[in-house]
Amino acid sequence: MRDLDNSSRGRQAAEYAATADLAAMRVDYGVAHFGSGEDTDLDETWVAGGWEPLLRHWIEQATAVGAAEPNAMVLATVSLASGSPRPVSRTVLCKGLSPEGVTFYTNYDSAKGGQLAEIPFAAATFLWPALGRQIHVRGPVDKVPDEVTTVYWRSRPRDSQLGAWASHQSRPIGSRAEMDRVLAETTARFADVDDIPVPPRWGGYLLRPDEVEFWQGRRGRLHNRIRVRIDAGRQIVDRLQP
């Protein structure tokens, strides 16, 4: 019994040590430099022309410093599968940006597609650790028109088009080998087709923000947070405490 207790205490000590290491992890954000420019403090004037130009500018700056997939965003939806609302998140790519909102594409029969059909609201977070910046976009979601989906589809690499046809997104499959077999069959199916059509249950969504928050890291956790709320076409801008 004593040996078992000692073993248990050893595991607890190891777990605590690992937790302590995580607790000690932090970055004290300072002033970042981009080329010859300086990252001055974010303030309300930066969104005077609307939320979309600043989001676009920050994506461009993330691209300039070599951030991996600077248009990646964590998309959160709400699932009712368990009988009560539960948040579900995953990373997708922003493939369109306009004053109307943020566009992304997926299989409409995927988990996220089913969740958006039930509760057509979402939140998305863009994160660029190298720049010490985040942007949170929240609001209702609509499907984009078929013609918008078609234009984007034609710009996709052929391998990505074949993958969209081969995958029943979010559904279980027995093995990677089975997935590879389905892809090979799909590739053969379209071997003589120059322009692969859009799958019937595949397309885009437009997240139309009613709230956008810009976050800029600063020393001592006193970060800059500017929130833009959109109400009947009017912008309401607030500074939030960190």
Disulfide bonds with the S-S distance in Angstrom:
none
